[in-house]
Amino acid sequence: MKKAAVIGMGVIAPIHFAAIAGNPNITLAGVCDIEESRREAAPEGVPFFTDFKEMIREVKPDVVHICLPHYLHVPVSEEAARMGVHVFCEKPVAMNREEAEEFAEFEAAHPDIHMGICLQNRCNESVEMLKELIDGGEYGAVTGIRGTVPWFREKGYYEVQPWRGKWETAGGGCMINQSVHTLDLLYHLGGPIRELKAVTAQLLDYGIEVEDTVAARLTFENGANGVFLATIANYANESVQISVQTERAQFLIMDNILYRIRENGSKELLMEDAKLPGTKFYYGASHGKLIGKFYEALENGTQDYLHVRDAVMSIRLIDAIHASAKSRSAVAV
């Protein structure tokens, strides 16, 4: 059995607690947060610390789960790795392209330490099946793809955690925080992206530094066209949609269900995702699967998990979108 510890007890930590508790091969050995007030939120019987290095020395976990603000992902992950502990880090992998590529170099220089990144939507049943259908070749090459994220965040979302609205601590807005999963799936399903042209905006009068809305046109290496649309200025949190056109079929993921679109426009249900209990159903329910896969790789000594290097492209795309919006021109990815 592997021992886990969680660093950071914000809104995402309970999802990691539940995934660890639901896996009979993992035990939660410690939790950590610099806010002493969060001691009361620690799972019953689990030691609480305010210093992650002290926690690692005391409980000697096999893995630390990094559930911290964006600007701490890379430095804390690397420090834990230097202490000989495997790392499972929440998204985003880094704040910008330079930091992401440096993190990937660090990973390569520490082959004995597993460093997994939490882009869990790749493990959604709908995405796994669509990936298999595309890679199988029966329906031909991808010719077009669209990803949309129509969500809402109130002003208080930034007021309660001010780091979220700042370039220095968040690295961006609706892309790096809410829709990085969808960006990741666009190249995961559609293949390498050659260039893009984009615009970003602030439609909400929140007084934050970062974008709340983005639109981008993507050109893939195989000539396929793509569109990415994301906002937190919607009236509610609606379903993420991913539409994929191939040479011989059209597919749609909507409301966590994969459909094949028939010629008459009707939808054939192919696969439905597992559901995550609670109001934030739009998060997806695959944290447990991805975490389980990471621990299986540790147990078996394999590399079958989502590495730092696998997540770098999501940050390259975000940086390219910001560069295109600033220059008002297409940029290479």
Kinemage of the C-alpha trace (Angstrom):
@kinemage 1
@onewidth
@group {chain A} dominant
@subgroup {mainchain}
@vectorlist {calphas} color= white
{ca met a 1} P 0.000 0.000 0.000
{ca lys a 2} L 1.266 3.473 -0.920
{ca lys a 3} L 1.140 6.424 1.447
{ca ala a 4} L -0.164 9.732 0.097
{ca ala a 5} L -0.056 13.268 1.451
{ca val a 6} L -1.899 16.346 0.193
{ca ile a 7} L -0.317 19.802 0.072
{ca gly a 8} L -2.940 22.554 -0.110
{ca met a 9} L -6.479 22.298 1.243
{ca gly a 10} L -8.404 24.583 -1.104
{ca val a 11} L -11.489 23.752 -3.153
{ca ile a 12} L -9.888 20.921 -5.157
{ca ala a 13} L -8.396 19.025 -2.197
{ca pro a 14} L -11.629 17.207 -1.211
{ca ile a 15} L -11.740 15.598 -4.662
{ca his a 16} L -8.261 14.191 -4.033
{ca phe a 17} L -9.267 13.087 -0.536
{ca ala a 18} L -12.234 11.196 -2.010
{ca ala a 19} L -10.109 9.580 -4.738
{ca ile a 20} L -7.533 8.448 -2.183
{ca ala a 21} L -10.217 7.157 0.205
{ca gly a 22} L -11.860 5.237 -2.638
{ca asn a 23} L -8.651 3.422 -3.576
{ca pro a 24} L -7.852 0.437 -1.306
{ca asn a 25} L -4.197 0.614 -2.316
{ca ile a 26} L -3.649 4.155 -1.006
{ca thr a 27} L -3.717 5.534 2.522
{ca leu a 28} L -3.787 9.258 3.356
{ca ala a 29} L -0.878 9.816 5.754
{ca gly a 30} L -0.854 13.612 6.072
{ca val a 31} L -2.301 16.927 4.906
{ca cys a 32} L -0.758 20.369 4.824
{ca asp a 33} L -1.812 23.996 4.467
{ca ile a 34} L -0.212 27.234 5.591
{ca glu a 35} L -3.608 28.323 6.985
{ca glu a 36} L -3.914 26.895 10.490
{ca ser a 37} L -7.685 27.410 10.296
{ca arg a 38} L -7.936 24.593 7.766
{ca arg a 39} L -6.877 22.035 10.362
{ca glu a 40} L -10.577 21.450 11.057
{ca ala a 41} L -11.118 20.426 7.416
{ca ala a 42} L -8.518 17.646 7.586
{ca pro a 43} L -9.968 14.140 7.251
{ca glu a 44} L -10.522 12.537 10.636
{ca gly a 45} L -7.421 10.955 12.111
{ca val a 46} L -5.045 12.382 9.475
{ca pro a 47} L -2.119 14.478 10.810
{ca phe a 48} L -2.211 18.162 9.809
{ca phe a 49} L 0.883 20.266 9.101
{ca thr a 50} L 1.545 23.865 8.100
{ca asp a 51} L 4.981 23.106 6.583
{ca phe a 52} L 5.083 20.621 3.703
{ca lys a 53} L 8.767 19.791 4.217
{ca glu a 54} L 8.110 18.923 7.856
{ca met a 55} L 5.184 16.773 6.756
{ca ile a 56} L 7.324 14.872 4.261
{ca arg a 57} L 10.022 14.280 6.868
{ca glu a 58} L 7.499 13.168 9.504
{ca val a 59} L 5.068 10.932 7.602
{ca lys a 60} L 7.406 9.852 4.755
{ca pro a 61} L 4.747 9.640 2.027
{ca asp a 62} L 5.356 7.829 -1.249
{ca val a 63} L 3.441 10.543 -3.137
{ca val a 64} L 2.456 14.148 -2.488
{ca his a 65} L -0.609 15.609 -4.205
{ca ile a 66} L -0.040 19.271 -5.094
{ca cys a 67} L -3.335 21.185 -4.698
{ca leu a 68} L -1.892 24.686 -4.447
{ca pro a 69} L -2.301 28.005 -6.306
{ca his a 70} L -0.730 27.944 -9.762
{ca tyr a 71} L 2.439 29.843 -8.903
{ca leu a 72} L 3.411 27.168 -6.367
{ca his a 73} L 2.931 24.094 -8.583
{ca val a 74} L 6.425 23.919 -10.030
{ca pro a 75} L 8.550 25.037 -7.046
{ca val a 76} L 6.761 22.817 -4.524
{ca ser a 77} L 6.663 19.846 -6.918
{ca glu a 78} L 10.387 20.143 -7.569
{ca glu a 79} L 11.253 20.528 -3.887
{ca ala a 80} L 9.203 17.438 -3.007
{ca ala a 81} L 10.917 15.507 -5.795
{ca arg a 82} L 14.320 16.565 -4.463
{ca met a 83} L 13.249 15.062 -1.140
{ca gly a 84} L 12.723 11.748 -2.937
{ca val a 85} L 8.911 11.819 -3.097
{ca his a 86} L 6.780 11.119 -6.162
{ca val a 87} L 4.511 13.991 -7.232
{ca phe a 88} L 0.943 14.179 -8.496
{ca cys a 89} L 0.254 17.810 -9.409
{ca glu a 90} L -3.029 19.533 -10.177
{ca lys a 91} L -3.424 21.480 -13.395
{ca pro a 92} L -2.010 23.680 -14.767
{ca val a 93} L 1.404 22.107 -15.115
{ca ala a 94} L 2.997 25.570 -14.955
{ca met a 95} L 2.334 29.303 -15.252
{ca asn a 96} L 3.847 29.841 -18.707
{ca arg a 97} L 5.758 28.109 -21.483
{ca glu a 98} L 9.213 28.786 -20.046
{ca glu a 99} L 8.280 27.383 -16.648
{ca ala a 100} L 6.539 24.379 -18.198
{ca glu a 101} L 9.554 23.508 -20.338
{ca glu a 102} L 11.886 23.925 -17.355
{ca phe a 103} L 9.632 21.570 -15.352
{ca ala a 104} L 9.782 19.010 -18.175
{ca glu a 105} L 13.584 19.247 -18.157
{ca phe a 106} L 13.542 18.711 -14.386
{ca glu a 107} L 11.360 15.630 -14.880
{ca ala a 108} L 13.779 14.225 -17.456
{ca ala a 109} L 16.684 14.807 -15.075
{ca his a 110} L 14.942 12.821 -12.286
{ca pro a 111} L 13.878 9.558 -13.974
{ca asp a 112} L 13.465 7.745 -10.643
{ca ile a 113} L 10.733 10.153 -9.527
{ca his a 114} L 7.274 9.851 -11.084
{ca met a 115} L 5.625 13.232 -11.745
{ca gly a 116} L 1.994 13.003 -12.809
{ca ile a 117} L -0.197 15.895 -13.953
{ca cys a 118} L -3.938 16.060 -13.304
{ca leu a 119} L -5.556 16.556 -16.713
{ca gln a 120} L -8.218 14.050 -15.748
{ca asn a 121} L -10.640 14.653 -18.621
{ca arg a 122} L -8.448 12.504 -20.852
{ca cys a 123} L -9.784 9.630 -18.729
{ca asn a 124} L -13.457 10.462 -19.267
{ca glu a 125} L -15.119 7.433 -20.848
{ca ser a 126} L -16.477 9.586 -23.687
{ca val a 127} L -13.011 10.953 -24.497
{ca glu a 128} L -11.358 7.537 -24.280
{ca met a 129} L -13.860 6.062 -26.722
{ca leu a 130} L -13.624 9.004 -29.131
{ca lys a 131} L -9.819 8.768 -29.066
{ca glu a 132} L -10.051 5.052 -29.909
{ca leu a 133} L -12.451 5.735 -32.787
{ca ile a 134} L -10.178 8.431 -34.231
{ca asp a 135} L -6.980 6.433 -33.846
{ca gly a 136} L -8.637 3.307 -35.263
{ca gly a 137} L -8.891 4.978 -38.677
{ca glu a 138} L -12.294 3.584 -39.590
{ca tyr a 139} L -13.755 7.071 -39.977
{ca gly a 140} L -10.753 8.695 -41.631
{ca ala a 141} L -8.678 11.642 -40.511
{ca val a 142} L -9.924 14.509 -38.377
{ca thr a 143} L -10.913 17.451 -40.611
{ca gly a 144} L -12.374 19.794 -37.994
{ca ile a 145} L -12.712 20.139 -34.229
{ca arg a 146} L -14.385 22.567 -31.864
{ca gly a 147} L -14.173 22.997 -28.102
{ca thr a 148} L -16.448 25.332 -26.118
{ca val a 149} L -16.474 26.123 -22.383
{ca pro a 150} L -19.501 28.289 -21.440
{ca trp a 151} L -19.101 28.803 -17.695
{ca phe a 152} L -19.769 31.505 -15.100
{ca arg a 153} L -17.766 32.846 -12.182
{ca glu a 154} L -19.061 35.607 -9.938
{ca lys a 155} L -16.866 38.454 -8.745
{ca gly a 156} L -16.555 36.872 -5.309
{ca tyr a 157} L -14.654 33.966 -6.887
{ca tyr a 158} L -11.693 36.329 -7.313
{ca glu a 159} L -12.236 38.282 -4.104
{ca val a 160} L -12.053 35.207 -1.873
{ca gln a 161} L -8.804 34.058 -3.549
{ca pro a 162} L -7.148 37.172 -5.065
{ca trp a 163} L -4.284 35.140 -6.587
{ca arg a 164} L -6.750 33.867 -9.223
{ca gly a 165} L -7.061 37.197 -11.020
{ca lys a 166} L -3.364 38.114 -11.273
{ca trp a 167} L -0.801 37.303 -13.955
{ca glu a 168} L 1.979 36.848 -11.401
{ca thr a 169} L 0.182 34.187 -9.370
{ca ala a 170} L -2.384 32.631 -11.764
{ca gly a 171} L -0.598 32.906 -15.107
{ca gly a 172} L -3.835 33.773 -16.887
{ca gly a 173} L -7.605 33.666 -16.578
{ca cys a 174} L -10.331 31.506 -18.037
{ca met a 175} L -7.887 29.483 -20.140
{ca ile a 176} L -5.352 28.367 -17.553
{ca asn a 177} L -7.914 28.078 -14.777
{ca gln a 178} L -11.194 26.823 -16.264
{ca ser a 179} L -10.602 25.579 -19.809
{ca val a 180} L -7.081 24.133 -19.885
{ca his a 181} L -8.674 20.661 -19.944
{ca thr a 182} L -10.547 21.475 -23.161
{ca leu a 183} L -7.439 22.917 -24.810
{ca asp a 184} L -5.586 19.747 -23.853
{ca leu a 185} L -8.268 17.585 -25.468
{ca leu a 186} L -8.197 19.515 -28.749
{ca tyr a 187} L -4.647 18.395 -29.569
{ca his a 188} L -5.076 15.055 -27.777
{ca leu a 189} L -7.890 14.245 -30.228
{ca gly a 190} L -6.986 16.343 -33.261
{ca gly a 191} L -3.199 15.982 -33.328
{ca pro a 192} L -0.420 18.595 -33.504
{ca ile a 193} L -1.428 22.234 -34.021
{ca arg a 194} L 0.649 24.305 -36.452
{ca glu a 195} L -0.600 27.843 -35.808
{ca leu a 196} L -3.470 29.828 -34.358
{ca lys a 197} L -5.087 33.234 -34.356
{ca ala a 198} L -6.968 34.450 -31.312
{ca val a 199} L -8.616 37.266 -29.401
{ca thr a 200} L -9.004 37.620 -25.641
{ca ala a 201} L -11.241 39.963 -23.690
{ca gln a 202} L -12.620 41.049 -20.342
{ca leu a 203} L -16.387 41.096 -20.656
{ca leu a 204} L -16.933 41.283 -16.908
{ca asp a 205} L -16.211 44.376 -14.840
{ca tyr a 206} L -14.350 42.510 -12.092
{ca gly a 207} L -11.174 44.586 -11.921
{ca ile a 208} L -8.942 41.554 -12.519
{ca glu a 209} L -5.803 41.512 -14.659
{ca val a 210} L -6.478 38.330 -16.633
{ca glu a 211} L -8.856 37.371 -19.452
{ca asp a 212} L -12.382 36.109 -18.840
{ca thr a 213} L -13.195 35.288 -22.473
{ca val a 214} L -11.235 33.887 -25.430
{ca ala a 215} L -11.830 32.817 -29.025
{ca ala a 216} L -9.210 31.098 -31.191
{ca arg a 217} L -8.983 29.587 -34.663
{ca leu a 218} L -6.565 26.645 -34.810
{ca thr a 219} L -4.795 25.192 -37.842
{ca phe a 220} L -3.647 21.604 -37.343
{ca glu a 221} L -0.595 19.988 -38.924
{ca asn a 222} L -2.808 17.739 -41.085
{ca gly a 223} L -4.747 20.747 -42.408
{ca ala a 224} L -7.756 20.369 -40.123
{ca asn a 225} L -9.409 23.513 -38.801
{ca gly a 226} L -10.311 24.033 -35.172
{ca val a 227} L -12.171 26.545 -33.022
{ca phe a 228} L -11.783 27.118 -29.286
{ca leu a 229} L -14.244 29.286 -27.352
{ca ala a 230} L -14.182 29.797 -23.596
{ca thr a 231} L -15.731 32.246 -21.162
{ca ile a 232} L -16.668 32.673 -17.530
{ca ala a 233} L -19.118 35.430 -18.523
{ca asn a 234} L -21.934 32.990 -19.276
{ca tyr a 235} L -25.151 33.043 -17.213
{ca ala a 236} L -24.469 29.570 -15.749
{ca asn a 237} L -22.061 26.640 -15.863
{ca glu a 238} L -23.173 24.755 -18.945
{ca ser a 239} L -21.722 21.603 -20.436
{ca val a 240} L -18.368 21.662 -22.165
{ca gln a 241} L -18.798 20.607 -25.783
{ca ile a 242} L -16.283 18.983 -28.099
{ca ser a 243} L -17.294 18.419 -31.707
{ca val a 244} L -15.103 16.378 -34.052
{ca gln a 245} L -15.607 16.044 -37.802
{ca thr a 246} L -13.743 13.252 -39.584
{ca glu a 247} L -13.709 12.303 -43.234
{ca arg a 248} L -16.574 9.851 -42.751
{ca ala a 249} L -18.371 10.774 -39.520
{ca gln a 250} L -19.206 13.510 -37.046
{ca phe a 251} L -19.003 13.108 -33.262
{ca leu a 252} L -20.119 15.299 -30.376
{ca ile a 253} L -19.401 15.204 -26.653
{ca met a 254} L -22.107 17.132 -24.809
{ca asp a 255} L -23.468 16.764 -21.285
{ca asn a 256} L -20.736 14.164 -20.681
{ca ile a 257} L -22.129 11.918 -23.427
{ca leu a 258} L -20.448 10.918 -26.691
{ca tyr a 259} L -22.762 10.921 -29.704
{ca arg a 260} L -22.302 10.061 -33.355
{ca ile a 261} L -24.283 12.511 -35.495
{ca arg a 262} L -26.294 10.714 -38.170
{ca glu a 263} L -26.793 12.148 -41.657
{ca asn a 264} L -30.315 13.273 -40.735
{ca gly a 265} L -28.946 15.222 -37.765
{ca ser a 266} L -30.160 12.830 -35.073
{ca lys a 267} L -27.750 11.675 -32.363
{ca glu a 268} L -26.687 8.091 -31.658
{ca leu a 269} L -25.504 7.663 -28.058
{ca leu a 270} L -22.153 5.857 -27.929
{ca met a 271} L -20.844 6.373 -24.388
{ca glu a 272} L -21.771 8.222 -21.194
{ca asp a 273} L -19.276 9.346 -18.562
{ca ala a 274} L -19.413 8.383 -14.938
{ca lys a 275} L -20.944 11.173 -12.878
{ca leu a 276} L -19.351 13.132 -10.044
{ca pro a 277} L -21.850 13.699 -7.202
{ca gly a 278} L -22.520 17.316 -6.267
{ca thr a 279} L -23.194 20.582 -8.040
{ca lys a 280} L -19.928 20.825 -9.971
{ca phe a 281} L -20.777 17.995 -12.344
{ca tyr a 282} L -19.040 19.906 -15.145
{ca tyr a 283} L -15.653 19.158 -13.519
{ca gly a 284} L -15.826 15.605 -14.836
{ca ala a 285} L -15.541 12.491 -12.699
{ca ser a 286} L -12.201 11.027 -13.697
{ca his a 287} L -9.883 12.205 -10.913
{ca gly a 288} L -10.160 8.783 -9.302
{ca lys a 289} L -9.320 6.967 -12.526
{ca leu a 290} L -6.316 9.149 -13.273
{ca ile a 291} L -5.010 8.953 -9.696
{ca gly a 292} L -5.489 5.180 -9.692
{ca lys a 293} L -3.583 4.919 -12.957
{ca phe a 294} L -0.706 6.928 -11.508
{ca tyr a 295} L -0.433 4.695 -8.441
{ca glu a 296} L -0.602 1.564 -10.613
{ca ala a 297} L 2.359 2.905 -12.572
{ca leu a 298} L 4.247 3.399 -9.312
{ca glu a 299} L 3.430 -0.127 -8.210
{ca asn a 300} L 4.402 -1.696 -11.529
{ca gly a 301} L 7.315 0.579 -12.357
{ca thr a 302} L 5.728 1.655 -15.663
{ca gln a 303} L 5.391 5.016 -17.392
{ca asp a 304} L 1.668 4.698 -18.170
{ca tyr a 305} L 0.419 8.014 -16.765
{ca leu a 306} L 0.216 11.679 -17.787
{ca his a 307} L 3.723 13.126 -17.451
{ca val a 308} L 4.882 16.719 -17.131
{ca arg a 309} L 6.110 16.545 -20.729
{ca asp a 310} L 2.621 15.512 -21.884
{ca ala a 311} L 1.060 18.644 -20.380
{ca val a 312} L 3.537 21.229 -21.720
{ca met a 313} L 1.560 21.727 -24.952
{ca ser a 314} L -1.477 23.003 -23.044
{ca ile a 315} L 0.646 25.874 -21.710
{ca arg a 316} L 2.287 26.503 -25.086
{ca leu a 317} L -1.188 26.926 -26.564
{ca ile a 318} L -2.230 29.369 -23.849
{ca asp a 319} L 0.910 31.447 -24.363
{ca ala a 320} L 0.405 31.374 -28.143
{ca ile a 321} L -3.197 32.559 -27.768
{ca his a 322} L -2.099 35.485 -25.590
{ca ala a 323} L 0.680 36.333 -28.067
{ca ser a 324} L -1.743 36.247 -30.996
{ca ala a 325} L -4.289 38.415 -29.188
{ca lys a 326} L -1.580 40.957 -28.395
{ca ser a 327} L -0.145 41.038 -31.918
{ca arg a 328} L -3.518 40.659 -33.647
{ca ser a 329} L -1.966 38.139 -36.001
{ca ala a 330} L -1.507 34.397 -36.426
{ca val a 331} L 1.344 32.831 -34.479
{ca ala a 332} L 3.127 29.510 -34.779
{ca val a 333} L 2.622 26.960 -32.024
